[in-house]
Amino acid sequence: MTILIAGASGFIGQALVAQLTKEGHTVQTLSRSQKLGQLAWSDEVAWRSAVAQADAVVNLCGASVAAQRWSDAFKDEIINSRVEPTRKLASAHPKLLINASAVGYYGDCGEREITEKSPASKDYFGHVCSDWEAAAQEAATAGGRVIFLRIGQVFARGGGVIETMLNPPQVPFSPWKLGLGGPLGNGRQWVPWVHRDDVLGLISWALTNPEVSGPLNAVSPNPVTARQLSEALGKALGKPALVPVPLFALKALVGEFAEYLVTSQRVVPKKALDLGYTFRWPTLPEALTDVLLP
């Protein structure tokens, strides 16, 4: 297949380019800058032609929600950096569009299990994800197959959520290395985690599976509570996990974003399981061993 990837320079995008290339696909990348071998957003004729010729488009564009302390301007950037590229790509009518989204779509659901049929939240992230997905609708209206990949908290070596937990921003030391690690908030909230290998696997699987369309939860089939996560992390590191990080401390570090770090989301990948996807890293201890150990 010929696959165009927008947002290929990110944590998931770089790994996806490598994997799809290894699988024998022809991969093109679309970037804000004009680099050798890349398509640039500024050359609209070229990228629209590439979309028309590609078998599939994977859109991973979007500013990292943890890139800086939230302000009204940065919250606008979070939305615009997702919605505008998606709208542009959809207007070029790709045959297949796999569009990144997030489990933030669902909001805080407490103990309730969340599937792809669960409704959108009315909070900020719910609006971000709803607008993000709505921007892709023109591709579906034009007859394309569109998939909304609602991604959970991604674990991988050298980046992602685990790296942030071990080395929190604005903290000059690693609490875990000093034996001061523990759960965020009260630890009872559900964490919808996923290994990056399975995000890549779900994308690769969806590319060639015509039954897959609409929302697709990219999460492990075994969500855990924040306390279970911290205990498993402590065990993998050989460190205690007894010091919780209260919400007021999180707010002092990251501001408004702290509220979303303690959101409870018991998300399950029902569609992926029903359609036969086999997870490479279905359980937390295995995933953490891969992410943390040499």
Summary of the structure (lengths in Angstrom):
residues: 294
radius of gyration: 18.9
end to end distance: 34.2
largest distance: 56.3
contacts: 961
relative contact order: 0.14
helix: 42%
strand: 18%
